[in-house]
Amino acid sequence: LDDINAQFLSCGTYDEEEDLEGKLEQYKSQFLRFDLDKSGDIDLMELKMMLEKLDQPKTHMELKKMIAQVDTTDSGTISYSEFLIMMLGGKNSVLRMILLFEEKAKPKAKTTRNCKEDELG
């Protein structure tokens, strides 16, 4: 997956993308959470289980449609390259929307700073 990330960084297609390297690492982590059998592809059952964990259960037909929206090789699965193209591309797919929403919904670590009394006015 690191080789594929390096290809995406050097290809020039996504140069306009803000913090591309950070996003690729984030997407790699997401992909690895989906790819339960570590095959390098997300299949229908892996997608089904992950969406259920995200409280987004889908029917068999909905899952097949989600994969078909992303699967450019007609393999019936989502490869890491296809996953990155989906996440970085302008084309909205149902899966991309769910994943982007899930990422935004995660609680962020809050940093607090202690103010001295004289700073408070």
Residue frames relative to the residue before (quaternion, step in Angstrom):
aa qw qx qy qz dx dy dz
L 1.0000 0.0000 0.0000 0.0000 0.00 0.00 0.00
D 0.6068 0.5554 -0.3558 0.4436 3.57 1.09 -0.65
D 0.6186 0.5389 -0.3416 0.4586 3.60 1.07 -0.71
I 0.6535 0.5005 -0.3107 0.4753 3.57 0.98 -0.84
N 0.6181 0.5287 -0.3439 0.4691 3.60 1.01 -0.77
A 0.6486 0.5195 -0.3171 0.4570 3.59 0.95 -0.88
Q 0.6293 0.5280 -0.3288 0.4658 3.60 1.03 -0.76
F 0.6648 0.4968 -0.3040 0.4677 3.58 0.95 -0.85
L 0.6457 0.5224 -0.3178 0.4573 3.59 1.06 -0.72
S 0.7654 0.3969 -0.1979 0.4663 3.58 0.98 -0.83
C 0.5581 0.6573 -0.3908 0.3221 3.62 1.15 -0.38
G 0.4451 -0.7204 0.4367 0.3037 3.61 1.15 -0.48
T 0.5300 0.6601 -0.3982 0.3533 3.60 1.19 -0.39
Y 0.7934 0.2954 -0.1289 0.5164 3.57 0.99 -0.84
D 0.2345 0.8137 -0.5016 0.1769 3.60 1.17 0.53
E 0.6503 0.5277 -0.3132 0.4478 3.59 1.11 -0.63
E 0.5391 0.6446 -0.3895 0.3769 3.58 1.25 -0.40
E 0.4037 -0.7203 0.5150 0.2301 3.57 -0.78 1.06
D 0.8527 0.0007 -0.0539 0.5197 3.58 -0.95 0.99
L 0.0153 0.8494 -0.5257 0.0440 3.56 0.87 1.02
E 0.6579 0.5206 -0.3219 0.4389 3.58 0.86 -0.90
G 0.6594 0.5038 -0.3009 0.4699 3.59 0.97 -0.84
K 0.6538 0.5082 -0.3117 0.4660 3.56 0.98 -0.84
L 0.6382 0.5278 -0.3361 0.4485 3.59 0.96 -0.82
E 0.6471 0.5040 -0.3219 0.4728 3.60 0.98 -0.78
Q 0.6373 0.5210 -0.3154 0.4723 3.57 1.01 -0.83
Y 0.6865 0.4780 -0.2838 0.4687 3.60 0.90 -0.91
K 0.5958 0.5458 -0.3627 0.4644 3.58 1.10 -0.65
S 0.6527 0.5144 -0.3068 0.4640 3.57 0.94 -0.89
Q 0.6420 0.5091 -0.3178 0.4772 3.59 0.98 -0.85
F 0.6585 0.5191 -0.3143 0.4452 3.57 0.87 -0.96
L 0.6689 0.5086 -0.3047 0.4483 3.58 0.91 -0.90
R 0.6113 0.5344 -0.3526 0.4652 3.60 1.13 -0.55
F 0.6705 0.4821 -0.2890 0.4843 3.60 1.11 -0.67
D 0.7102 0.4673 -0.2521 0.4623 3.58 0.91 -0.97
L 0.1200 -0.8691 0.4775 0.0464 3.54 0.52 1.25
D 0.7396 0.3896 -0.2359 0.4955 3.60 1.01 -0.70
K 0.4104 -0.7531 0.4270 0.2867 3.59 1.36 0.16
S 0.3142 0.7743 -0.4858 0.2564 3.57 1.10 0.78
G 0.5176 -0.6270 0.4293 0.3933 3.58 1.21 -0.41
D 0.7233 0.3028 -0.2080 0.5848 3.57 1.34 0.05
I 0.3177 -0.6948 0.6031 0.2291 3.55 -1.23 0.52
D 0.1535 -0.7989 0.5761 0.0796 3.56 -0.61 1.12
L 0.7680 -0.3948 0.2549 0.4351 3.54 -1.33 0.12
M 0.6950 0.4725 -0.2899 0.4578 3.61 0.84 -0.91
E 0.6329 0.5157 -0.3359 0.4698 3.60 1.02 -0.72
L 0.6401 0.5151 -0.3147 0.4754 3.56 1.00 -0.84
K 0.6363 0.5388 -0.3132 0.4546 3.57 0.97 -0.91
M 0.6927 0.4802 -0.2846 0.4566 3.60 0.82 -0.98
M 0.6754 0.4940 -0.3074 0.4531 3.59 0.91 -0.85
L 0.6608 0.4960 -0.3184 0.4648 3.59 0.94 -0.81
E 0.6099 0.5291 -0.3486 0.4760 3.58 1.11 -0.62
K 0.6330 0.5211 -0.3259 0.4706 3.60 1.04 -0.75
L 0.6968 0.4409 -0.2571 0.5040 3.58 1.14 -0.65
D 0.4531 -0.6995 0.4234 0.3552 3.58 1.35 0.19
Q 0.5528 0.5579 -0.4078 0.4657 3.56 1.06 0.87
P 0.0394 0.8342 -0.5496 0.0201 3.64 0.71 0.96
K 0.1205 -0.7871 0.6042 0.0317 3.55 -1.08 0.82
T 0.5292 -0.6036 0.4889 0.3414 3.55 -1.26 0.47
H 0.6940 -0.4578 0.3538 0.4285 3.55 -1.31 0.27
M 0.6742 0.4933 -0.2960 0.4632 3.60 0.91 -0.90
E 0.6382 0.5195 -0.3300 0.4626 3.60 0.98 -0.79
L 0.6449 0.5201 -0.3156 0.4626 3.58 1.01 -0.83
K 0.6465 0.5156 -0.3164 0.4649 3.57 0.99 -0.87
K 0.6428 0.5156 -0.3164 0.4700 3.59 1.02 -0.78
M 0.6405 0.5314 -0.3225 0.4509 3.57 0.98 -0.87
I 0.6606 0.4850 -0.3036 0.4860 3.57 0.95 -0.85
A 0.6565 0.5295 -0.3143 0.4357 3.60 0.90 -0.92
Q 0.6132 0.5603 -0.3482 0.4344 3.62 1.08 -0.66
V 0.7611 0.3806 -0.1702 0.4970 3.57 1.12 -0.71
D 0.6456 0.5652 -0.2998 0.4170 3.57 1.09 -0.82
T 0.1283 -0.8300 0.5413 0.0412 3.59 -0.25 1.27
T 0.7008 0.4618 -0.2638 0.4754 3.60 1.25 -0.27
D 0.4073 -0.7367 0.4444 0.3064 3.59 1.31 0.07
S 0.3370 0.7561 -0.4907 0.2720 3.56 1.05 0.78
G 0.4511 -0.6812 0.4559 0.3531 3.58 1.23 -0.40
T 0.7031 0.3517 -0.2448 0.5675 3.56 1.33 0.17
I 0.3950 -0.6764 0.5564 0.2772 3.55 -1.33 0.10
S 0.2603 -0.7622 0.5756 0.1410 3.57 -0.60 1.17
Y 0.6634 -0.4964 0.3588 0.4298 3.57 -1.23 0.25
S 0.6283 0.5290 -0.3384 0.4592 3.61 0.98 -0.77
E 0.6598 0.4975 -0.3032 0.4745 3.59 0.94 -0.89
F 0.6196 0.5452 -0.3273 0.4600 3.56 1.07 -0.79
L 0.6746 0.4858 -0.2941 0.4716 3.60 0.92 -0.91
I 0.6297 0.5243 -0.3374 0.4634 3.59 0.95 -0.82
M 0.6396 0.5200 -0.3182 0.4682 3.57 1.01 -0.84
M 0.7239 0.4580 -0.2598 0.4458 3.59 0.78 -1.02
L 0.7407 0.4039 -0.2234 0.4881 3.61 1.03 -0.74
G 0.6270 0.5876 -0.3273 0.3930 3.54 1.18 -0.55
G 0.5936 -0.5943 0.4232 0.3397 3.51 -1.31 0.29
K 0.5807 0.6008 -0.3736 0.4029 3.57 1.21 -0.47
N 0.2834 -0.7669 0.5534 0.1589 3.56 -0.75 1.03
S 0.0445 -0.7536 0.6554 0.0231 3.51 -0.94 0.96
V 0.6525 -0.5115 0.3774 0.4126 3.55 -1.21 0.44
L 0.6544 0.5226 -0.3144 0.4470 3.57 0.91 -0.92
R 0.6445 0.5218 -0.3236 0.4556 3.58 0.91 -0.88
M 0.6550 0.5167 -0.3129 0.4539 3.57 0.92 -0.89
I 0.6467 0.5120 -0.3185 0.4671 3.60 0.95 -0.85
L 0.6941 0.4827 -0.2842 0.4521 3.58 0.86 -0.95
L 0.6481 0.5000 -0.3244 0.4740 3.58 0.97 -0.76
F 0.6401 0.5120 -0.3211 0.4743 3.58 1.01 -0.78
E 0.6430 0.5282 -0.3167 0.4553 3.58 0.95 -0.91
E 0.6551 0.5144 -0.3067 0.4606 3.59 0.96 -0.85
K 0.6804 0.4773 -0.2871 0.4763 3.60 0.96 -0.85
A 0.6685 0.5232 -0.2971 0.4372 3.59 1.08 -0.66
K 0.5107 0.6422 -0.4309 0.3757 3.59 1.21 -0.31
P 0.4651 -0.6676 0.4889 0.3146 3.58 -0.92 0.80
K 0.3388 -0.7302 0.5606 0.1941 3.54 -0.94 0.91
A 0.5056 -0.6162 0.5018 0.3358 3.55 -1.13 0.63
K 0.2707 -0.7796 0.5463 0.1433 3.52 -0.70 1.08
T 0.1919 -0.7469 0.6224 0.1341 3.51 -1.03 0.77
T 0.1099 -0.7867 0.6058 0.0454 3.51 -0.84 0.98
R 0.1769 -0.7656 0.6105 0.0993 3.48 -1.14 0.63
N 0.3909 -0.7110 0.5364 0.2322 3.51 -0.95 0.87
C 0.2239 -0.7714 0.5842 0.1164 3.54 -0.78 1.04
K 0.3976 -0.6735 0.5643 0.2641 3.51 -1.08 0.72
E 0.6610 -0.5386 0.3502 0.3878 3.54 -1.16 0.62
D 0.6842 0.4930 -0.3034 0.4437 3.60 0.92 -0.82
E 0.6088 0.5382 -0.3613 0.4573 3.63 1.21 -0.38
L 0.6456 0.5546 -0.3175 0.4182 3.58 1.14 -0.59
G 0.5429 -0.6504 0.3818 0.3694 3.57 1.22 -0.16
